[in-house]
Amino acid sequence: MQRAQVVFWLATVVAIPALVVASPEDFSGVSALTFTKKAVAFGPRPPDSDAIHNLQNYLRTEVKSLGWIISEDVFQAAPRP
Protein backbone atom coordinates (compact mmCIF):
# COMPACT_ATOMS: atom_id res chain seq x y z
CA MET A 1 0.00 0.00 0.00
CA GLN A 2 1.46 3.36 -0.96
CA ARG A 3 2.06 6.05 1.65
CA ALA A 4 -0.72 8.27 0.24
CA GLN A 5 -3.18 5.38 0.54
CA VAL A 6 -2.13 4.73 4.14
CA VAL A 7 -2.45 8.41 5.03
CA PHE A 8 -5.88 8.56 3.40
CA TRP A 9 -6.98 5.36 5.15
CA LEU A 10 -5.67 6.60 8.49
CA ALA A 11 -7.38 9.96 8.06
CA THR A 12 -10.62 8.21 7.16
CA VAL A 13 -10.41 5.89 10.15
CA VAL A 14 -9.82 8.82 12.49
CA ALA A 15 -12.13 11.40 10.87
CA ILE A 16 -15.27 9.43 10.01
CA PRO A 17 -15.96 8.14 13.53
CA ALA A 18 -15.38 11.65 14.85
CA LEU A 19 -17.94 13.08 12.43
CA VAL A 20 -20.50 10.44 13.31
CA VAL A 21 -20.35 10.20 17.10
CA ALA A 22 -18.04 12.82 18.60
CA SER A 23 -18.76 16.30 19.75
CA PRO A 24 -16.05 18.92 20.32
CA GLU A 25 -16.19 18.10 24.01
CA ASP A 26 -15.30 14.46 23.22
CA PHE A 27 -12.09 15.34 21.37
CA SER A 28 -8.85 14.75 23.23
CA GLY A 29 -5.71 16.29 21.80
CA VAL A 30 -3.65 14.10 24.12
CA SER A 31 -5.40 10.97 22.84
CA ALA A 32 -4.95 12.05 19.21
CA LEU A 33 -1.25 12.70 19.76
CA THR A 34 -0.82 9.36 21.52
CA PHE A 35 -2.53 7.56 18.62
CA THR A 36 -0.35 9.41 16.09
CA LYS A 37 2.85 8.63 18.00
CA LYS A 38 1.96 4.92 18.04
CA ALA A 39 1.21 4.93 14.30
CA VAL A 40 4.41 6.80 13.42
CA ALA A 41 6.49 4.54 15.70
CA PHE A 42 6.19 1.75 13.15
CA GLY A 43 8.72 3.69 11.10
CA PRO A 44 8.98 3.74 7.32
CA ARG A 45 6.26 1.63 5.77
CA PRO A 46 7.14 0.64 2.22
CA PRO A 47 4.70 -1.67 0.43
CA ASP A 48 4.57 -5.24 1.77
CA SER A 49 6.96 -4.47 4.64
CA ASP A 50 6.58 -5.79 8.17
CA ALA A 51 6.07 -2.19 9.32
CA ILE A 52 3.08 -1.57 7.02
CA HIS A 53 1.49 -4.89 8.03
CA ASN A 54 2.03 -4.06 11.71
CA LEU A 55 0.44 -0.62 11.23
CA GLN A 56 -2.51 -2.17 9.40
CA ASN A 57 -3.00 -4.67 12.25
CA TYR A 58 -2.78 -1.85 14.80
CA LEU A 59 -5.41 0.18 12.92
CA ARG A 60 -7.70 -2.86 12.62
CA THR A 61 -7.42 -3.47 16.36
CA GLU A 62 -8.15 0.17 17.19
CA VAL A 63 -11.17 0.36 14.89
CA LYS A 64 -12.59 -2.96 16.13
CA SER A 65 -12.18 -1.78 19.73
CA LEU A 66 -14.62 1.03 18.88
CA GLY A 67 -17.18 -1.55 17.78
CA TRP A 68 -16.82 -0.85 14.07
CA ILE A 69 -17.06 -3.66 11.53
CA ILE A 70 -14.23 -3.82 9.03
CA SER A 71 -14.65 -4.83 5.42
CA GLU A 72 -11.44 -5.29 3.48
CA ASP A 73 -10.72 -5.34 -0.23
CA VAL A 74 -7.67 -7.49 -0.86
CA PHE A 75 -5.94 -6.96 -4.16
CA GLN A 76 -2.59 -7.47 -5.80
CA ALA A 77 -1.19 -4.39 -7.51
CA ALA A 78 0.30 -4.99 -10.94
CA PRO A 79 3.34 -3.11 -12.17
CA ARG A 80 2.76 -0.49 -14.82
CA PRO A 81 3.72 -1.51 -18.34
One Martini backbone bead per residue (centre of mass of N, CA, C, O) as a GRO file, in nm:
protein
   81
    1MET     BB    1   0.097   0.035   0.023
    2GLN     BB    2   0.078   0.353  -0.015
    3ARG     BB    3   0.123   0.631   0.161
    4ALA     BB    4  -0.133   0.781   0.064
    5GLN     BB    5  -0.325   0.549   0.140
    6VAL     BB    6  -0.260   0.542   0.441
    7VAL     BB    7  -0.333   0.832   0.505
    8PHE     BB    8  -0.623   0.815   0.410
    9TRP     BB    9  -0.709   0.580   0.591
   10LEU     BB   10  -0.637   0.713   0.858
   11ALA     BB   11  -0.815   0.962   0.824
   12THR     BB   12  -1.078   0.802   0.801
   13VAL     BB   13  -1.067   0.651   1.071
   14VAL     BB   14  -1.060   0.919   1.239
   15ALA     BB   15  -1.288   1.107   1.109
   16ILE     BB   16  -1.558   0.955   1.082
   17PRO     BB   17  -1.620   0.892   1.379
   18ALA     BB   18  -1.618   1.191   1.462
   19LEU     BB   19  -1.863   1.277   1.283
   20VAL     BB   20  -2.073   1.074   1.409
   21VAL     BB   21  -2.006   1.080   1.757
   22ALA     BB   22  -1.858   1.350   1.800
   23SER     BB   23  -1.773   1.606   2.003
   24PRO     BB   24  -1.579   1.858   2.105
   25GLU     BB   25  -1.574   1.738   2.401
   26ASP     BB   26  -1.450   1.446   2.301
   27PHE     BB   27  -1.191   1.568   2.234
   28SER     BB   28  -0.837   1.454   2.236
   29GLY     BB   29  -0.524   1.559   2.199
   30VAL     BB   30  -0.372   1.343   2.355
   31SER     BB   31  -0.496   1.099   2.209
   32ALA     BB   32  -0.412   1.180   1.922
   33LEU     BB   33  -0.106   1.185   1.979
   34THR     BB   34  -0.078   0.895   2.073
   35PHE     BB   35  -0.178   0.763   1.815
   36THR     BB   36   0.034   0.891   1.627
   37LYS     BB   37   0.287   0.782   1.767
   38LYS     BB   38   0.220   0.484   1.720
   39ALA     BB   39   0.205   0.496   1.409
   40VAL     BB   40   0.498   0.619   1.363
   41ALA     BB   41   0.669   0.392   1.518
   42PHE     BB   42   0.685   0.193   1.267
   43GLY     BB   43   0.787   0.358   1.049
   44PRO     BB   44   0.871   0.278   0.765
   45ARG     BB   45   0.614   0.187   0.490
   46PRO     BB   46   0.657  -0.011   0.273
   47PRO     BB   47   0.556  -0.221   0.066
   48ASP     BB   48   0.525  -0.528   0.225
   49SER     BB   49   0.600  -0.466   0.508
   50ASP     BB   50   0.608  -0.510   0.838
   51ALA     BB   51   0.522  -0.221   0.914
   52ILE     BB   52   0.256  -0.208   0.749
   53HIS     BB   53   0.125  -0.459   0.881
   54ASN     BB   54   0.135  -0.351   1.172
   55LEU     BB   55  -0.035  -0.100   1.122
   56GLN     BB   56  -0.286  -0.242   1.017
   57ASN     BB   57  -0.335  -0.405   1.276
   58TYR     BB   58  -0.363  -0.164   1.463
   59LEU     BB   59  -0.605  -0.034   1.320
   60ARG     BB   60  -0.798  -0.270   1.345
   61THR     BB   61  -0.799  -0.282   1.653
   62GLU     BB   62  -0.901   0.006   1.704
   63VAL     BB   63  -1.165  -0.012   1.544
   64LYS     BB   64  -1.285  -0.264   1.688
   65SER     BB   65  -1.286  -0.128   1.978
   66LEU     BB   66  -1.534   0.066   1.866
   67GLY     BB   67  -1.736  -0.144   1.699
   68TRP     BB   68  -1.636  -0.180   1.422
   69ILE     BB   69  -1.671  -0.285   1.093
   70ILE     BB   70  -1.467  -0.472   0.873
   71SER     BB   71  -1.390  -0.412   0.525
   72GLU     BB   72  -1.200  -0.587   0.282
   73ASP     BB   73  -0.975  -0.521   0.009
   74VAL     BB   74  -0.812  -0.755  -0.181
   75PHE     BB   75  -0.502  -0.690  -0.360
   76GLN     BB   76  -0.298  -0.693  -0.660
   77ALA     BB   77  -0.054  -0.519  -0.774
   78ALA     BB   78   0.044  -0.394  -1.085
   79PRO     BB   79   0.265  -0.324  -1.296
   80ARG     BB   80   0.364  -0.102  -1.506
   81PRO     BB   81   0.429  -0.094  -1.855
   0.00000   0.00000   0.00000
